[in-house]
Amino acid sequence: MMQVYWEKLGILGPVYRLLGAGLSNQDISKQLNVTDLMIDSCVAWLMVFLNYSNRPDLVVRAASSVAQGT
């Protein structure tokens, strides 16, 4: 299976977990010490990959996953 750019950077998991914790994109970028644009792009990719049309629905799914420990 081919890795996407975000997987190669190892950033998808941390971004997803921090989304589930309710952090804004700007807060996530500060915590991970990356640019706001990188986080914006990563969140957009997650939304497309997971088939969500808005950020709040993605956050709910991420929060549920974080609560379940997955």
DSSP file (Angstrom, degrees, kcal/mol; ACC not computed):
  #  RESIDUE AA STRUCTURE BP1 BP2  ACC     N-H-->O    O-->H-N    N-H-->O    O-->H-N    TCO  KAPPA ALPHA  PHI   PSI    X-CA   Y-CA   Z-CA
    1    1 A M              0   0    0      0, 0.0     2,-0.3     0, 0.0     0, 0.0   0.000 360.0 360.0 360.0 133.6    0.0    0.0    0.0
    2    2 A M        -     0   0    0      1,-0.1     2,-0.3     0, 0.0     0, 0.0  -0.579 360.0-131.0 -78.8 132.6    1.4    3.4   -1.0
    3    3 A Q        -     0   0    0     -2,-0.3     2,-0.1     1,-0.0    -1,-0.1  -0.616  17.3-131.4 -81.8 140.6    1.8    5.9    1.9
    4    4 A V     >  -     0   0    0     -2,-0.3     4,-2.1     1,-0.1     3,-0.4  -0.457  30.9 -99.9 -83.0 165.3    0.5    9.4    1.5
    5    5 A Y  H  > S+     0   0    0      1,-0.2     4,-1.7     2,-0.2     5,-0.2   0.882 122.6  52.3 -51.2 -45.6    2.6   12.4    2.2
    6    6 A W  H  >>S+     0   0    0      1,-0.2     5,-1.9     2,-0.2     4,-0.7   0.858 108.0  51.0 -66.2 -34.8    1.0   12.9    5.6
    7    7 A E  H >45S+     0   0    0     -3,-0.4     3,-0.7     1,-0.2    -1,-0.2   0.900 106.7  54.4 -67.0 -40.3    1.7    9.3    6.6
    8    8 A K  H 3<5S+     0   0    0     -4,-2.1    -2,-0.2     1,-0.3    -1,-0.2   0.860 108.6  49.3 -61.4 -34.9    5.3    9.6    5.6
    9    9 A L  H 3<5S-     0   0    0     -4,-1.7    -1,-0.3    -5,-0.2    -2,-0.2   0.667 107.1-130.2 -76.6 -16.1    5.6   12.6    7.9
   10   10 A G  T <<5S+     0   0    0     -4,-0.7    -3,-0.2    -3,-0.7    -2,-0.1   0.797  74.2 117.9  72.3  28.6    4.0   10.7   10.8
   11   11 A I     >< +     0   0    0     -5,-1.9     4,-2.4     2,-0.1     5,-0.3   0.637  45.7  79.6-104.2 -16.8    1.6   13.5   11.4
   12   12 A L  H  > S+     0   0    0     -6,-0.7     4,-2.8     1,-0.2     5,-0.2   0.936  94.6  47.1 -60.6 -48.9   -1.8   12.0   10.7
   13   13 A G  H  > S+     0   0    0      1,-0.2     4,-2.7     2,-0.2     5,-0.2   0.951 114.4  45.2 -59.5 -53.0   -2.2   10.2   14.0
   14   14 A P  H  > S+     0   0    0      0, 0.0     4,-2.4     0, 0.0    -1,-0.2   0.903 114.9  48.4 -59.8 -40.8   -1.2   13.2   16.2
   15   15 A V  H  X S+     0   0    0     -4,-2.4     4,-2.5     2,-0.2    -2,-0.2   0.938 112.4  48.9 -64.0 -45.4   -3.4   15.6   14.2
   16   16 A Y  H  X S+     0   0    0     -4,-2.8     4,-2.1    -5,-0.3    -1,-0.2   0.916 112.7  47.5 -60.6 -44.9   -6.3   13.2   14.4
   17   17 A R  H  X S+     0   0    0     -4,-2.7     4,-1.1    -5,-0.2    -1,-0.2   0.904 113.0  48.1 -63.8 -41.7   -5.8   12.8   18.2
   18   18 A L  H  <>S+     0   0    0     -4,-2.4     5,-2.1    -5,-0.2     4,-0.2   0.844 109.0  53.7 -70.7 -32.7   -5.5   16.5   18.8
   19   19 A L  H ><5S+     0   0    0     -4,-2.5     3,-1.7     1,-0.2    -1,-0.2   0.929 108.1  51.1 -60.5 -44.7   -8.7   17.1   16.7
   20   20 A G  H 3<5S+     0   0    0     -4,-2.1    -2,-0.2     1,-0.3    -1,-0.2   0.755 103.5  58.3 -64.7 -24.8  -10.5   14.7   18.9
   21   21 A A  T 3<5S-     0   0    0     -4,-1.1    -1,-0.3    -5,-0.1    -2,-0.2   0.489 121.4-109.7 -82.8  -3.4   -9.2   16.6   21.9
   22   22 A G  T < 5 +     0   0    0     -3,-1.7    -3,-0.2     1,-0.2    -2,-0.1   0.601  63.8 153.0  90.3  12.1  -11.0   19.7   20.5
   23   23 A L      < -     0   0    0     -5,-2.1    -1,-0.2     1,-0.1     2,-0.1  -0.452  43.1-119.9 -76.2 148.6   -7.9   21.7   19.6
   24   24 A S     >  -     0   0    0     -2,-0.1     4,-2.5     1,-0.1     5,-0.2  -0.355  29.5-105.5 -75.9 164.9   -8.2   24.3   16.8
   25   25 A N  H  > S+     0   0    0      1,-0.2     4,-2.5     2,-0.2     5,-0.2   0.901 123.2  51.8 -58.0 -40.7   -5.9   23.9   13.7
   26   26 A Q  H  > S+     0   0    0      2,-0.2     4,-2.0     1,-0.2    -1,-0.2   0.909 110.1  47.6 -64.8 -41.9   -3.8   26.8   15.0
   27   27 A D  H  > S+     0   0    0      2,-0.2     4,-2.4     1,-0.2    -1,-0.2   0.883 111.4  51.6 -66.1 -37.6   -3.4   25.1   18.4
   28   28 A I  H  X S+     0   0    0     -4,-2.5     4,-2.6     2,-0.2     5,-0.2   0.928 108.4  51.1 -63.3 -44.6   -2.5   21.8   16.7
   29   29 A S  H  X>S+     0   0    0     -4,-2.5     5,-2.2     1,-0.2     4,-0.8   0.893 111.6  47.8 -62.4 -38.6    0.1   23.5   14.6
   30   30 A K  H  <5S+     0   0    0     -4,-2.0     3,-0.3     3,-0.2    -1,-0.2   0.921 112.7  48.1 -66.0 -43.9    1.7   25.1   17.7
   31   31 A Q  H  <5S+     0   0    0     -4,-2.4    -2,-0.2     1,-0.2    -1,-0.2   0.875 119.0  38.7 -66.0 -37.3    1.7   21.9   19.6
   32   32 A L  H  <5S-     0   0    0     -4,-2.6    -1,-0.2    -5,-0.2    -2,-0.2   0.494 107.0-126.2 -92.5  -3.2    3.3   19.9   16.8
   33   33 A N  T  <5 +     0   0    0     -4,-0.8     2,-0.3    -3,-0.3    -3,-0.2   0.925  68.6 119.0  58.0  48.7    5.6   22.8   15.8
   34   34 A V      < -     0   0    0     -5,-2.2    -1,-0.2    -6,-0.1    -2,-0.1  -0.827  69.6 -78.6-131.8 172.8    4.5   22.9   12.1
   35   35 A T     >  -     0   0    0     -2,-0.3     4,-1.7     1,-0.1     5,-0.1  -0.338  30.5-123.1 -75.0 154.7    2.8   25.5   10.0
   36   36 A D  H  > S+     0   0    0      1,-0.2     4,-2.9     2,-0.2     5,-0.2   0.890 114.2  57.0 -58.9 -39.9   -0.9   26.3   10.1
   37   37 A L  H  > S+     0   0    0      1,-0.2     4,-2.5     2,-0.2    -1,-0.2   0.878 103.0  53.3 -61.6 -38.6   -1.0   25.6    6.4
   38   38 A M  H  > S+     0   0    0      2,-0.2     4,-2.2     1,-0.2    -1,-0.2   0.918 112.2  44.4 -63.2 -42.4    0.3   22.1    7.0
   39   39 A I  H  X S+     0   0    0     -4,-1.7     4,-3.0     2,-0.2     5,-0.3   0.920 111.6  52.8 -69.2 -42.7   -2.4   21.4    9.5
   40   40 A D  H  X S+     0   0    0     -4,-2.9     4,-2.2     1,-0.2    -2,-0.2   0.925 112.8  45.2 -55.6 -45.3   -5.1   22.9    7.3
   41   41 A S  H  X S+     0   0    0     -4,-2.5     4,-2.2     2,-0.2    -1,-0.2   0.888 112.7  50.3 -67.3 -39.8   -4.0   20.7    4.5
   42   42 A C  H  X S+     0   0    0     -4,-2.2     4,-2.5     2,-0.2    -2,-0.2   0.918 111.4  47.8 -65.7 -44.0   -3.8   17.6    6.7
   43   43 A V  H  X S+     0   0    0     -4,-3.0     4,-2.4     1,-0.2    -2,-0.2   0.906 111.0  51.7 -63.9 -41.2   -7.3   18.2    8.1
   44   44 A A  H  X S+     0   0    0     -4,-2.2     4,-2.1    -5,-0.3    -1,-0.2   0.909 110.0  49.3 -61.0 -41.6   -8.6   18.7    4.6
   45   45 A W  H  X S+     0   0    0     -4,-2.2     4,-3.2     1,-0.2     5,-0.2   0.919 110.0  51.0 -64.2 -43.5   -7.0   15.4    3.5
   46   46 A L  H  X S+     0   0    0     -4,-2.5     4,-2.8     1,-0.2    -2,-0.2   0.902 108.8  52.2 -59.7 -41.5   -8.5   13.6    6.5
   47   47 A M  H  <>S+     0   0    0     -4,-2.4     5,-3.2     2,-0.2     4,-0.4   0.917 114.2  42.0 -62.1 -43.5  -12.0   15.0    5.7
   48   48 A V  H ><5S+     0   0    0     -4,-2.1     3,-0.9     3,-0.2    -2,-0.2   0.943 116.3  48.2 -67.8 -47.7  -11.7   13.8    2.1
   49   49 A F  H 3<5S+     0   0    0     -4,-3.2    -2,-0.2     1,-0.3    -1,-0.2   0.887 118.4  39.6 -61.0 -41.3  -10.2   10.4    3.1
   50   50 A L  T 3<5S-     0   0    0     -4,-2.8    -1,-0.3    -5,-0.2    -2,-0.2   0.395 113.4-118.7 -92.0   2.6  -12.8    9.8    5.8
   51   51 A N  T < 5 +     0   0    0     -3,-0.9     2,-0.4    -4,-0.4    -3,-0.2   0.914  60.1 147.4  63.4  48.4  -15.6   11.2    3.6
   52   52 A Y      < -     0   0    0     -5,-3.2    -1,-0.2    -6,-0.2    -2,-0.1  -0.923  37.7-160.4-112.4 141.3  -16.7   14.1    5.8
   53   53 A S  S    S+     0   0    0     -2,-0.4     2,-0.3     1,-0.1    -1,-0.1   0.550  75.0  35.4 -97.2  -8.4  -18.0   17.4    4.4
   54   54 A N  S  > S-     0   0    0      1,-0.1     4,-1.4    -7,-0.1     3,-0.3  -0.994  73.9-123.5-146.8 154.8  -17.4   19.5    7.5
   55   55 A R  H  > S+     0   0    0     -2,-0.3     4,-2.7     1,-0.2     5,-0.2   0.875 105.1  60.4 -64.3 -41.9  -14.8   19.8   10.3
   56   56 A P  H  > S+     0   0    0      0, 0.0     4,-2.2     0, 0.0    -1,-0.2   0.893 105.5  48.9 -57.4 -38.7  -17.3   19.4   13.2
   57   57 A D  H  > S+     0   0    0     -3,-0.3     4,-2.1     2,-0.2    -2,-0.2   0.899 111.4  49.7 -65.9 -39.1  -18.3   15.9   12.0
   58   58 A L  H  X S+     0   0    0     -4,-1.4     4,-2.8     2,-0.2    -1,-0.2   0.910 109.6  51.7 -63.5 -42.1  -14.7   14.9   11.7
   59   59 A V  H  X S+     0   0    0     -4,-2.7     4,-2.9     2,-0.2     5,-0.2   0.899 108.0  52.0 -62.2 -41.4  -14.0   16.2   15.2
   60   60 A V  H  X S+     0   0    0     -4,-2.2     4,-2.2    -5,-0.2    -1,-0.2   0.924 112.0  45.9 -61.5 -44.2  -16.9   14.1   16.6
   61   61 A R  H  X S+     0   0    0     -4,-2.1     4,-2.3     2,-0.2    -2,-0.2   0.928 114.2  48.1 -64.6 -43.6  -15.5   11.0   14.9
   62   62 A A  H  X S+     0   0    0     -4,-2.8     4,-2.7     1,-0.2   -42,-0.2   0.906 110.9  50.9 -63.4 -41.5  -12.0   11.8   16.1
   63   63 A A  H  X S+     0   0    0     -4,-2.9     4,-2.5     1,-0.2    -1,-0.2   0.896 110.4  49.8 -63.4 -40.0  -13.2   12.4   19.7
   64   64 A S  H  X S+     0   0    0     -4,-2.2     4,-1.6    -5,-0.2    -1,-0.2   0.910 112.1  47.6 -63.9 -42.3  -15.1    9.1   19.6
   65   65 A S  H  X>S+     0   0    0     -4,-2.3     5,-2.6     2,-0.2     4,-0.7   0.906 112.3  49.1 -65.6 -41.9  -11.9    7.3   18.4
   66   66 A V  H ><5S+     0   0    0     -4,-2.7     3,-0.8     1,-0.2    -2,-0.2   0.909 110.0  51.5 -64.2 -41.8   -9.8    9.0   21.0
   67   67 A A  H 3<5S+     0   0    0     -4,-2.5    -1,-0.2     1,-0.2    -2,-0.2   0.835 111.3  48.0 -63.9 -32.7  -12.3    8.1   23.8
   68   68 A Q  H 3<5S-     0   0    0     -4,-1.6    -1,-0.2    -5,-0.2    -2,-0.2   0.559 114.4-118.6 -84.5  -8.7  -12.2    4.4   22.6
   69   69 A G  T <<5       0   0    0     -3,-0.8    -3,-0.2    -4,-0.7    -2,-0.1   0.725 360.0 360.0  79.2  21.6   -8.4    4.4   22.5
   70   70 A T      <       0   0    0     -5,-2.6    -4,-0.2    -6,-0.2    -5,-0.1   0.418 360.0 360.0-106.7 360.0   -8.2    3.6   18.8
